[in-house]
Amino acid sequence: MPHTPPSRRDLLKLAGATAGASLVTGSAAQASAADAEQRARTRPRPAREPLKALTTHEADLLDRIAELLVPSDENGPGATEAMAVRYIDRALAGALADQRDAYRVGLEALERYAKQTRGAAFLQLPETKQISLLIDVESGTATGANVGFAGSSAQFFGLVRGHVMQGTFGDPHYGGNEGFVGWDLLGYPGVRTVVTPAEQKLLSPPTRVRRSAYESPMFNKAIVDMKPAGSDRDAD
């Protein structure tokens, strides 16, 4: 019986939180690389709202990285449709403002490394080279003359990966998980304050709750004070 290679999404789901399995290589990922790349480059993108912290080029880079980490495929939408980069942009303009420079330095270093080792800017590379480059970054081997990652490239990859996962699977209140696509991928039914007897006995699928946890009076949004010393500006 012929064997059907698992999709990248299947492998990512199996990998869970294992950093070393974030990017899939080998015959399974490469079997339909050309078709996957063509679909990725021609698929309509969700409309992008005005950016708060990132530049347009930085957002484009992050969107492509997010797409490779949690791709759209036959099982449904991924990080791009979940608006993971919108989550990152909002966070860098607010509660994660102290990490804005880490993104600027890291993305500039990624572009230099792409040009030095692959001969073109990251977004101009074919998908296979983009993946191989990100594996270098993830493993900490993205080094070279004047590449310029602060610390190691692995630290930057971990930062971006963590925020992409938050933006894809977190509460939609923070700007990601658009349309609850991340929750659907995980099979998470949403925050429920009432569970029926049938659901408790697993006699029926749980009712899907399509709303932020903060729409319930039981949950309070954490308030983060990001104002600089001596400033009277308030921020959530």
PADRENNU-275585 format. One record per residue: residue number from 1; residue in three letters; x, y, z of N, C-alpha, C in turn. Coordinates in pm, whole numbers, m for minus. Each point is the difference from the previous one (the first is absolute). Example, Ala and Ser with C-alpha at 12.3 -4.5 7.8 and 13.67 -1.06 7.14 Angstrom:
<nodes>
1;ALA;1319;m569;780;m89;119;0;90;120;0
2;SER;m35;105;m72;82;119;6;m77;109;73
</nodes>
This chain:
<nodes>
1;MET;85;m119;0;m85;119;0;88;123;0
2;PRO;m24;95;m89;84;120;m5;m15;82;128
3;HIS;108;61;40;2;81;122;m16;146;m35
4;THR;m95;67;65;m21;142;m21;77;79;103
5;PRO;94;82;m41;79;77;97;m89;92;81
6;PRO;28;16;128;m78;94;81;27;143;m43
7;SER;m97;86;20;18;141;m32;89;65;103
8;ARG;50;119;m33;81;74;97;m81;32;124
9;ARG;m132;29;m18;m84;29;116;m9;m122;91
10;ASP;m16;m122;m59;m5;m122;82;128;m15;81
11;LEU;114;23;m64;127;m16;69;18;107;107
12;LEU;m46;121;m28;11;106;100;m86;m34;121
13;LYS;m121;m54;m22;m86;m37;111;62;m110;83
14;LEU;65;m97;m66;67;m106;73;119;52;79
15;ALA;65;102;m56;118;55;66;m35;73;128
16;GLY;m121;57;6;m42;73;119;91;116;27
17;ALA;53;8;120;83;114;41;148;m28;m19
18;THR;36;m106;m71;140;m33;m19;63;94;m101
19;ALA;92;83;47;57;102;m88;71;m63;m118
20;GLY;69;m111;20;78;m59;m107;m85;m52;m114
21;ALA;m131;m19;22;m88;m51;m105;m88;109;m57
22;SER;34;126;25;m85;110;m45;m7;6;m151
23;LEU;111;m28;m67;5;5;m145;30;m140;m51
24;VAL;m80;m45;m94;7;m138;m46;77;m7;m131
25;THR;94;m92;m6;75;m20;m123;m13;m146;m41
26;GLY;67;m38;m110;m4;m137;m43;m101;m20;m110
27;SER;m17;m128;m39;m83;m31;m115;m144;37;20
28;ALA;m51;m11;122;m141;31;23;m30;145;m31
29;ALA;90;90;42;m25;143;m23;33;39;m142
30;GLN;93;m71;m64;48;41;m132;m80;m63;m113
31;ALA;m84;m101;29;m68;m74;m105;m84;91;m88
32;SER;m70;93;61;m83;92;m78;41;144;24
33;ALA;132;23;13;48;134;35;m39;103;m104
34;ALA;9;m35;m128;m32;97;m105;m147;41;6
35;ASP;m88;m100;16;m142;31;8;m31;83;124
36;ALA;60;m37;113;m26;73;124;48;143;m11
37;GLU;117;18;m63;53;135;m15;m89;84;m89
38;GLN;m50;m59;m108;m87;75;m90;m129;40;71
39;ARG;m58;m91;77;m122;33;74;27;111;101
40;ALA;116;m10;67;32;100;103;14;139;m59
41;ARG;59;9;m119;30;132;m58;m121;60;m72
42;THR;m101;m82;m32;m115;52;m75;m127;5;85
43;ARG;2;m57;121;m120;0;82;m33;141;48
44;PRO;m128;40;m6;m37;132;50;38;16;147
45;ARG;51;116;34;42;29;137;m107;83;72
46;PRO;m15;m23;129;m92;86;75;48;145;m5
47;ALA;m95;92;1;35;141;m2;79;36;124
48;ARG;103;80;m16;85;41;112;m42;138;48
49;GLU;m22;11;130;m34;131;56;126;85;11
50;PRO;m13;132;16;120;84;15;89;m52;113
51;LEU;129;m6;m28;95;m55;97;27;100;112
52;LYS;22;m54;118;23;83;119;147;6;39
53;ALA;76;m106;m25;140;m6;43;93;m45;m112
54;LEU;m40;m98;m78;83;m56;m104;m2;86;m126
55;THR;106;m10;m80;m1;56;m134;m71;m99;m92
56;THR;m36;47;m118;m67;m89;m95;88;m119;m36
57;HIS;129;25;m23;90;m109;m36;15;m99;115
58;GLU;12;49;121;10;m89;116;m126;m85;12
59;ALA;m115;60;m20;m125;m75;9;m8;m106;m109
60;ASP;48;33;m121;1;m97;m109;91;m119;34
61;LEU;118;30;54;92;m107;39;m63;m89;106
62;LEU;m56;61;102;m59;m78;108;m120;m81;m48
63;ASP;m76;56;m90;m115;m73;m52;43;m126;m73
64;ARG;109;10;m76;49;m119;m72;57;m102;98
65;ILE;73;45;101;52;m92;100;m115;m69;72
66;ALA;m101;77;38;m116;m58;68;m69;m103;m88
67;GLU;m8;29;m129;m63;m92;m93;76;m132;m9
68;LEU;131;6;8;79;m123;m4;m10;m78;130
69;LEU;m20;69;111;m12;m67;129;m136;m68;17
70;VAL;m105;71;m37;m136;m55;10;m67;22;m135
71;PRO;26;m89;m96;m46;25;m136;m148;m30;m19
72;SER;m57;63;m99;m133;m37;m47;15;m121;m92
73;ASP;m91;m94;12;3;m115;m89;m140;m57;m12
74;GLU;m10;m125;m41;m131;m59;m23;m83;m12;128
75;ASN;63;14;115;m72;m9;127;m57;134;45
76;GLY;37;107;m68;m55;129;39;104;109;5
77;PRO;m40;118;46;89;116;3;105;m10;109
78;GLY;103;85;m13;111;m2;95;26;136;59
79;ALA;128;27;30;36;120;75;m29;129;m76
80;THR;12;m2;m132;m29;120;m78;m146;40;17
81;GLU;m89;m98;m19;m143;28;14;m37;32;145
82;ALA;75;m55;95;m25;29;141;47;139;39
83;MET;68;70;m92;50;136;24;100;1;115
84;ALA;89;m98;0;101;m9;105;91;123;0
85;VAL;28;54;m119;88;117;m6;m71;124;52
86;ARG;m132;8;m16;m73;111;61;14;m5;152
87;TYR;m6;m121;56;21;m15;144;139;50;39
88;ILE;102;m40;m76;138;41;33;14;151;m10
89;ASP;m55;57;m106;11;146;m19;m66;75;114
90;ARG;m119;m42;39;m69;67;111;78;m17;131
91;ALA;54;m119;20;74;m26;124;126;85;7
92;LEU;70;15;m114;123;80;m2;m29;148;17
93;ALA;m123;41;m26;m39;139;23;m54;20;141
94;GLY;m9;m109;76;m57;9;133;80;m77;102
95;ALA;m55;m111;46;59;m73;113;139;m55;m29
96;LEU;33;m24;m127;132;m56;m36;88;105;m67
97;ALA;m22;126;30;77;107;m65;149;m12;26
98;ASP;38;m61;112;143;m14;30;69;m101;m91
99;GLN;m78;m75;m81;59;m97;m92;1;49;m145
100;ARG;m41;124;m19;m4;54;m137;137;m1;m64
101;ASP;104;42;71;134;2;m57;49;m141;m34
102;ALA;m39;m98;79;41;m138;m28;m55;m44;m136
103;TYR;m120;41;m32;m57;m33;m131;72;76;m111
104;ARG;26;126;22;68;79;m103;137;m59;m31
105;VAL;79;m24;103;135;m55;m18;m6;m140;m60
106;GLY;m91;m83;50;m8;m138;m48;m43;m10;m145
107;LEU;m97;78;m40;m47;m6;m138;103;57;m97
108;GLU;71;104;42;108;52;m84;110;m105;m16
109;ALA;33;m70;107;102;m105;m6;m46;m115;m89
110;LEU;m127;m35;10;m54;m108;m86;15;37;m147
111;GLU;m29;125;m35;13;42;m140;146;m3;m45
112;ARG;91;46;86;142;m5;m38;46;m144;m19
113;TYR;m44;m87;88;41;m141;m11;m57;m63;m127
114;ALA;m124;35;m35;m60;m53;m123;81;43;m122
115;LYS;38;124;m6;75;51;m116;140;m58;m6
116;GLN;64;m17;118;136;m53;2;6;m149;m33
117;THR;m99;m76;44;8;m146;m13;m91;m58;m107
118;ARG;m107;72;m38;m93;m51;m102;m8;89;m121
119;GLY;67;115;4;11;84;m118;m118;89;m31
120;ALA;m96;12;91;m115;86;m25;m68;32;133
121;ALA;m83;104;m3;m79;33;118;m93;m116;34
122;PHE;m38;m10;125;m76;m116;48;m128;m22;m80
123;LEU;m75;106;m24;m128;m15;m67;15;m36;m148
124;GLN;119;16;m55;23;m35;m140;48;m144;m16
125;LEU;26;m68;108;50;m137;m7;m114;m99;m23
126;PRO;29;m113;m67;m100;m106;m7;m24;m60;139
127;GLU;m112;m64;16;m39;m49;131;103;m93;62
128;THR;58;m89;m78;97;m94;56;120;73;61
129;LYS;43;108;m65;113;77;55;m43;82;120
130;GLN;m122;49;m1;m50;70;118;m1;m92;122
131;ILE;m47;m121;m20;m6;m96;111;140;m37;47
132;SER;92;m25;m93;135;m37;41;68;114;74
133;LEU;m27;124;m42;57;115;68;m55;11;142
134;LEU;m130;m19;15;m60;9;134;49;m112;91
135;ILE;32;m113;m57;59;m108;80;137;42;52
136;ASP;77;70;m84;127;55;48;m23;96;116
137;VAL;m99;87;m16;m30;98;105;m43;m71;127
138;GLU;m87;m98;m14;m50;m74;116;111;m74;74
139;SER;92;m57;m75;107;m81;61;114;84;53
140;GLY;m1;131;m25;106;86;48;122;3;m89
141;THR;m12;m53;m122;116;m4;m91;m4;112;m105
142;ALA;m95;92;13;m7;113;m93;100;106;44
143;THR;124;m25;m37;109;90;38;76;41;m125
144;GLY;89;93;16;82;44;m112;43;143;21
145;ALA;79;48;m92;52;135;11;m113;103;m2
146;ASN;m8;76;106;m96;110;9;m146;m41;m14
147;VAL;m32;m125;36;m141;m41;m3;m76;76;107
148;GLY;47;m5;123;m50;93;100;m116;m41;87
149;PHE;m25;m132;16;m101;m40;97;47;36;140
150;ALA;m87;58;79;33;30;140;m8;m129;79
151;GLY;109;m36;65;4;m131;63;17;m105;m108
152;SER;m88;m97;m4;6;m102;m105;m126;9;m84
153;SER;10;m52;m123;m118;m1;m86;m110;m86;60
154;ALA;38;m103;76;m99;m87;63;m87;77;98
155;GLN;58;97;69;m78;81;93;m106;80;m75
156;PHE;38;55;m113;m96;76;m79;m109;m90;m55
157;PHE;38;m117;m48;m101;m93;m51;m99;m38;110
158;GLY;50;m28;119;m89;m35;109;m96;112;35
159;LEU;50;123;m5;m86;115;27;m114;8;m101
160;VAL;35;m9;m128;m101;12;m105;m96;m118;5
161;ARG;53;m119;13;m86;m118;3;m101;7;114
162;GLY;47;39;117;m90;10;114;m113;99;m25
163;HIS;32;114;m59;m102;100;m25;m94;m41;m114
164;VAL;52;m72;m99;m88;m51;m106;m101;m98;59
165;MET;46;m86;90;m92;m96;62;m103;72;86
166;GLN;42;103;72;m96;77;79;m103;67;m89
167;GLY;46;57;m111;m91;68;m90;m92;m92;m75
168;THR;41;m124;m19;m84;m97;m71;m100;m66;92
169;PHE;42;m34;121;m83;m84;86;m54;72;124
170;GLY;42;125;24;m41;69;121;m140;58;m8
171;ASP;m39;67;106;m130;63;5;m8;111;m106
172;PRO;m107;4;m78;m9;99;m108;m5;144;48
173;HIS;m19;22;127;m2;136;54;127;75;m36
174;TYR;112;m70;m12;129;65;m19;37;20;m146
175;GLY;m91;m32;m92;23;32;m140;31;m118;m90
176;GLY;27;m117;56;24;m118;m80;m118;m95;4
177;ASN;23;m124;m47;m105;m102;m2;m126;52;m67
178;GLU;19;73;m109;m112;56;m75;m93;m112;m48
179;GLY;m129;17;21;m94;m102;m41;13;m129;78
180;PHE;75;3;108;22;m117;87;63;m118;m75
181;VAL;80;33;m103;60;m107;m80;101;m81;81
182;GLY;69;66;95;94;m74;84;m70;m97;91
183;TRP;m109;43;60;m77;m90;87;m56;m117;m79
184;ASP;m45;28;m124;m52;m108;m83;108;m101;m34
185;LEU;120;48;m26;111;m91;m31;29;m94;116
186;LEU;m6;55;122;26;m79;119;m120;m83;44
187;GLY;m117;31;m53;m120;m66;47;m49;56;132
188;TYR;44;122;34;m40;62;127;m135;67;m17
189;PRO;m99;m34;81;m134;54;m21;m21;142;50
190;GLY;97;57;69;m15;133;56;m32;m6;149
191;VAL;6;117;62;m23;8;144;m148;m21;28
192;ARG;m31;m97;82;m140;m29;35;m16;13;150
193;THR;m102;70;42;m30;13;142;m107;m98;45
194;VAL;m65;m66;m96;m101;m101;30;29;m123;m85
195;VAL;0;m116;63;21;m126;m71;m120;m89;26
196;THR;m63;m47;m104;m120;m81;14;35;m139;50
197;PRO;m97;m72;60;25;m138;45;49;m90;m113
198;ALA;m56;16;m119;43;m83;m113;144;28;m36
199;GLU;39;128;6;139;34;m30;93;m55;107
200;GLN;m43;3;125;83;m55;109;24;m148;m20
201;LYS;m97;m71;m54;14;m144;m23;60;m31;m137
202;LEU;36;106;m73;58;m14;m134;m95;m72;m94
203;LEU;m130;23;19;m101;m60;m85;m27;82;m125
204;SER;43;125;3;m20;87;m115;118;94;m13
205;PRO;27;45;m121;111;96;m16;m29;126;80
206;PRO;104;61;57;m22;124;77;m51;112;m90
207;THR;m87;80;56;m52;115;m72;112;101;m21
208;ARG;15;48;m122;104;98;m27;m44;138;45
209;VAL;88;65;73;m26;136;47;93;93;m75
210;ARG;m55;82;m84;81;87;m85;1;142;56
211;ARG;76;19;106;16;132;58;125;1;87
212;SER;49;119;24;115;17;88;m38;m33;143
213;ALA;96;m48;76;m26;m27;142;m41;127;73
214;TYR;50;115;m48;m25;125;69;m141;54;m23
215;GLU;m77;m67;m85;m140;35;m14;m84;m56;115
216;SER;61;m85;80;m68;m53;118;42;80;121
217;PRO;m95;35;88;36;76;120;87;m77;97
218;MET;18;m132;m24;82;m81;88;149;26;m18
219;PHE;37;61;m114;140;17;m33;34;149;m10
220;ASN;113;37;55;46;138;m7;128;7;m81
221;LYS;7;97;m91;120;19;m81;111;57;86
222;ALA;117;m61;m10;116;50;73;37;138;m53
223;ILE;31;92;88;40;135;m38;151;11;14
224;VAL;64;41;m107;145;15;1;34;147;m17
225;ASP;75;55;92;37;142;m7;133;12;m73
226;MET;m5;54;m122;120;11;m81;48;144;m13
227;LYS;m57;92;75;38;140;m19;142;26;52
228;PRO;76;82;m70;136;30;43;m1;78;132
229;ALA;110;m6;69;12;75;124;m22;148;m28
230;GLY;m82;64;86;m26;141;m16;m109;34;m97
231;SER;m60;m105;m64;m107;24;m94;m134;m22;67
232;ASP;m100;76;m41;m134;m20;54;m89;m72;m99
233;ARG;60;m63;m103;m78;m72;m100;m39;m136;56
234;ASP;m125;m38;m14;m46;m129;47;m4;m95;m119
235;ALA;26;m127;27;m7;m103;m104;m40;m130;63
236;ASP;m72;m80;m77;m37;m134;47;116;m94;m22
</nodes>
